[in-house]
Amino acid sequence: MTSENPVLCPSAQPEWEGAQVIGVMTGTADKPEMAYLSAPQPVTEQLLELAGPVSPAEVFRFSAPCACTGCGHYAEAESKCRLAEKVVRFTPTVTEQLPVCAIRADCRWWQQEGRSACFRCPQVVTNNLKPTEDMRRAADYGVL
C-alpha cells in the first residue's frame, strides 16, 4: 500500500464508495474465471446495465477501499480479512502464475495472504449463485 492509496478489497460491491471494475467473469457457472482488466474502470450506470438481467457482482469483479470493521469478513482483533484467509484455506488454486492484476500493490488479499490468494482469486465470483462447496465454506461468516 502506498501512502496515497487505501487498502483495496478485491471482491467489493459496485455501490461501495470508490468502487471500480477490475475484471469480467468468464468461463462457466461451474468453473468461473476472471478476465482481469489492464486498469480499473469507473463504475457507471451504463456499465452496470450491461450485467442485466443478473446482478453486476455476478458478471464483474469490483474493488473498493476495504470496509474494515464495516464488513462481516473483517476480523478487527487481527486486523485481517477472514474471507481472504478462508479462500486460501478452502479453495483450490486455479493458476500457477500470478495473474496480471492492476490492484495488487494495494490489495488486502495480496498484502495478507500473498501469492496463495492470487492463485485462487480468478475463481472468486462476488455474488455467486452456484458456489462450489469449497467456495461456500470460504464465504461463510461462521466458518474459521
N, C-alpha and C positions, 0 to 999 in steps of 0.2 A: 504494500500500500504506500502510495506517495502521500506527502503531507496535504496535497490539494484534493486528493480523491478519497472518497469514503470506501469502506469495505463493501463489496457488492455481493448480493445473493444471486446465484445463477439460476434460480428457479422461482422467480418473483411472479407476482400477478400484474397484469397490464395496468391496473388502476393505481398501483403504488406510486407515490411521488418519486419522480426521477426514473421511472421505468423506461427501458429501451429494449428493442428486439435484438437478440444475439444469435438466433438461429431459427430454422424452419424444420419442423418434424417431417421426416420422410420415412420410408420403409413401410411396414405394415402395423396393424394394431397389435399383432403378436410379437413383432420384432421391430419396434420403433428405432429410428436413428436420426440424430440431429445433424442437419447440414448447417455448419457454422457460417455466419456472415463474416466478411473480412473486417467490417467495422460495425459497431452497434448503430441501430437506426432508431429515430424517434418514433414513439407510439402516436399514431394519428387515427382519427375516426375512419378514414379510408382504409388504412391498413387493417384495423380491427374488423371491418366489414368483410374483408377477404376471407376470413375464417368461416363465415356463415355456411351452413346453419349450425355449426358446432361452436363451442366457446373458443376464444382466441388462445387460451392456455392449453388447448388440445393440439393446436396447429403450430404455434410459435413458442419459443422459449424467450423469456424476458429476464433481464437483470434489473436490479434496483438497489439502492443503498439498503444494507441489511437492517431489518427492523429491530434486531436485538431483542430486548425484552418484550416487544410488541408481537413477537412470533412464538407460537406454541412449540416450535422446534428448538428454540434457543434455551440453552442451559446457562442461566445467569451465574450460578456459583462457579462454573468452569469457564465462563466466557467463550462458549463454543456452540456450534450448530450441531445438534444431535442428528438432524437429517443427513448431513454430510458424513458423520460418523457411521450411521446405520447404512447408508448407501454403500460405503466401503465394506462394512461388515457383512451385509446380507446379499448384495447383488454381485453377479459375475462381471469380470472385465469383458469389455466388448471391443477393445482395441489394445494393441501393444505399443502404439506410438502416441505421443501426446497430440491431441487434436490441435489444429491451428485455431486458437481462441483469442479473441480480441480483448477479453476482460481478465485474463489470467493474473496479471500483476496485482489486481485489486480484488480478486475473487476470494470470498470467505472459504469456500471448499478447498481451493488450492493452498491458501495460507494455512489451513488447519490440517488437511489430510494429504497434501502434496499430490504426487503422480497417481497415487491409488484412486483419488477422486476423479481425476481427469480420465483415467482408463475406463471409468464407469459412466461418466457424465453423458455421453451421447445417447444413452438409452432412457434417460430420465424425461418423462412427459409430466409437466406440472399438473395438469388436470387429466389424469389417466383413468378412463372409464373401464379399461380392461387390463388392470395391472397383473403382473405375474405374482405368484405367492411371495417371491423374494422382494419385489418392489412394494407389495402391500405391507410386509413386515418393516421395511425401511421407512415407509411413510407413516406408520402407526405411532402416534404420540406416546402411547403407553409402553412400547417395547424398548428395552435398553439392551 
